[in-house]
C-alpha cells in the first residue's frame, strides 16, 4: 500500500500536532520489557523516520530521558495536557525520530515489517503474519528496505 504523504498526527487532546513529510524508514513492533512497561501494553510500535522529515506543527512537549534496553538514552516527548507520548529521540541515533504510529491521524496506513524481542512477548500478542525475531534483527536495513518497497 502506497502511503499518502505527509503523515500528520498528534496527541489525544489535539494540543500537540506533528507531520512526517517523507516516507518513513519503517515500522517495528517491539515486545521488549521496557516497551511493555512504558506503554502499559503488550508491545509498542515504532515508526522510524529521518529527523529532517519530522516537524512539530503546534504545541509543546514535556520530555523525559530514560534508558532504553541497550542502556542508551531515549528522550520521550509527551503532550503536557493529556500526556500522550507522540515521539522519541534515540540519543544514540541523532538523525532519526521514533514516531508513535498510534498517534497518526491515519494509523491504519502503516503496518509493521517485523516484531522484535518475541522471546519475551505475551504469546497472545504475537501478530501471526508479521516476521518474528527473538531479539533484535541482524539486518534492520533490509527490513526497512522491505517496508519502503511495500509502502513507497
C-alpha positions as CSV (number, residue, x, y, z in Angstrom):
1,X,0.0,0.0,0.0
2,X,1.5,3.3,-1.1
3,X,1.4,5.9,1.7
4,X,-0.2,9.3,1.1
5,X,2.2,11.9,2.4
6,X,2.6,13.8,4.5
7,X,1.7,11.8,7.6
8,X,0.1,14.0,10.2
9,X,-0.7,13.1,13.8
10,X,-1.0,14.4,17.3
11,X,-1.9,13.8,20.8
12,X,-5.3,12.8,22.3
13,X,-6.4,16.3,23.2
14,X,-5.2,17.9,19.9
15,X,-2.8,20.4,21.5
16,X,0.3,18.8,20.0
17,X,0.4,18.2,16.3
18,X,3.2,16.9,14.1
19,X,4.0,16.0,10.5
20,X,6.2,13.4,8.8
21,X,7.0,14.9,5.4
22,X,8.6,11.9,3.6
23,X,8.4,8.1,3.6
24,X,9.5,6.7,7.0
25,X,12.2,4.2,7.1
26,X,9.9,1.5,8.6
27,X,7.7,0.4,11.4
28,X,8.7,-2.2,14.0
29,X,6.6,-3.9,16.7
30,X,8.6,-4.4,19.9
31,X,7.8,-6.8,22.7
32,X,10.7,-6.0,25.0
33,X,10.1,-5.5,28.7
34,X,10.9,-1.7,28.5
35,X,8.4,-1.1,25.8
36,X,5.7,-3.2,27.6
37,X,6.2,-1.3,30.8
38,X,6.5,2.1,29.1
39,X,3.2,1.7,27.1
40,X,1.3,-0.3,29.7
41,X,0.5,-2.8,27.0
42,X,1.9,-6.0,25.4
43,X,4.1,-4.2,22.9
44,X,4.9,-0.9,21.3
45,X,5.0,0.3,17.7
46,X,7.9,2.4,16.4
47,X,7.8,4.3,13.1
48,X,11.4,5.3,12.4
49,X,11.8,8.4,10.3
50,X,14.6,10.8,9.4
51,X,14.7,13.8,11.8
52,X,14.9,16.2,8.8
53,X,11.5,14.8,7.7
54,X,9.8,15.3,11.1
55,X,8.3,18.5,12.4
56,X,6.2,19.6,15.3
57,X,3.4,21.8,13.8
58,X,1.9,23.1,17.0
59,X,2.1,22.7,20.8
60,X,5.0,22.0,23.1
61,X,6.2,18.8,24.7
62,X,7.4,17.7,28.0
63,X,10.4,15.5,27.8
64,X,11.8,12.7,30.0
65,X,15.2,11.0,29.4
66,X,15.1,7.2,30.1
67,X,17.4,4.4,29.4
68,X,16.4,2.1,26.6
69,X,17.1,-1.7,26.6
70,X,20.6,-1.1,25.4
71,X,21.3,1.5,28.1
72,X,21.3,4.3,25.6
73,X,19.2,7.4,26.5
74,X,15.8,7.8,24.8
75,X,14.1,11.2,25.1
76,X,10.4,10.7,25.4
77,X,8.1,13.5,24.1
78,X,4.6,13.8,25.6
79,X,1.8,16.4,25.5
80,X,1.8,18.4,28.7
81,X,-2.0,18.4,28.8
82,X,-3.1,14.8,28.0
83,X,0.3,13.1,28.4
84,X,0.1,11.3,25.1
85,X,3.6,10.1,24.0
86,X,4.0,11.1,20.3
87,X,7.6,10.6,19.6
88,X,11.0,9.6,21.0
89,X,14.5,10.8,20.2
90,X,17.0,7.9,20.5
91,X,20.1,9.9,21.5
92,X,22.5,7.3,20.1
93,X,20.9,7.9,16.7
94,X,20.6,11.7,16.4
95,X,19.4,11.6,12.7
96,X,16.2,9.7,13.4
97,X,13.0,10.2,15.3
98,X,10.9,7.3,16.5
99,X,7.3,8.4,15.9
100,X,4.5,6.5,17.7
101,X,2.2,5.4,14.8
102,X,-0.8,5.0,17.0
103,X,-0.8,8.8,17.2
104,X,-1.1,9.2,13.4
105,X,-4.4,10.6,12.0
106,X,-4.5,7.5,9.8
107,X,-2.7,4.8,11.9
108,X,-4.2,2.0,9.7
109,X,-2.0,3.3,6.8
110,X,1.2,1.9,8.4
111,X,1.9,-1.8,9.2
112,X,4.9,-3.3,11.0
113,X,7.5,-5.0,8.9
114,X,8.8,-7.1,11.8
115,X,8.2,-7.8,15.5
116,X,11.3,-7.9,17.7
117,X,12.0,-9.3,21.2
118,X,9.4,-12.0,20.7
119,X,11.3,-14.2,23.1
120,X,9.7,-12.2,26.0
121,X,6.4,-11.5,24.2
122,X,3.0,-12.3,25.6
123,X,2.1,-15.3,23.4
124,X,-1.4,-13.9,22.7
125,X,0.1,-10.6,21.5
126,X,2.2,-12.0,18.6
127,X,1.0,-10.9,15.2
128,X,0.7,-14.1,13.1
129,X,1.6,-12.6,9.7
130,X,4.5,-10.4,10.8
131,X,8.0,-11.8,10.8
132,X,9.4,-12.5,14.3
133,X,12.8,-12.1,15.8
134,X,13.7,-13.5,19.3
135,X,15.7,-10.3,20.0
136,X,16.9,-7.5,17.7
137,X,17.2,-8.5,14.0
138,X,20.7,-8.6,12.5
139,X,19.7,-6.8,9.3
140,X,17.5,-3.9,10.2
141,X,18.4,-2.1,6.9
142,X,17.0,-4.9,4.9
143,X,13.8,-4.8,6.9
144,X,13.5,-1.1,6.3
145,X,14.1,-1.6,2.6
146,X,11.3,-4.2,2.5
147,X,8.9,-1.8,4.3
148,X,9.7,1.1,2.0
149,X,9.1,-1.1,-1.1
150,X,5.7,-2.1,0.3
151,X,4.7,1.5,1.2
152,X,6.6,3.7,-1.2
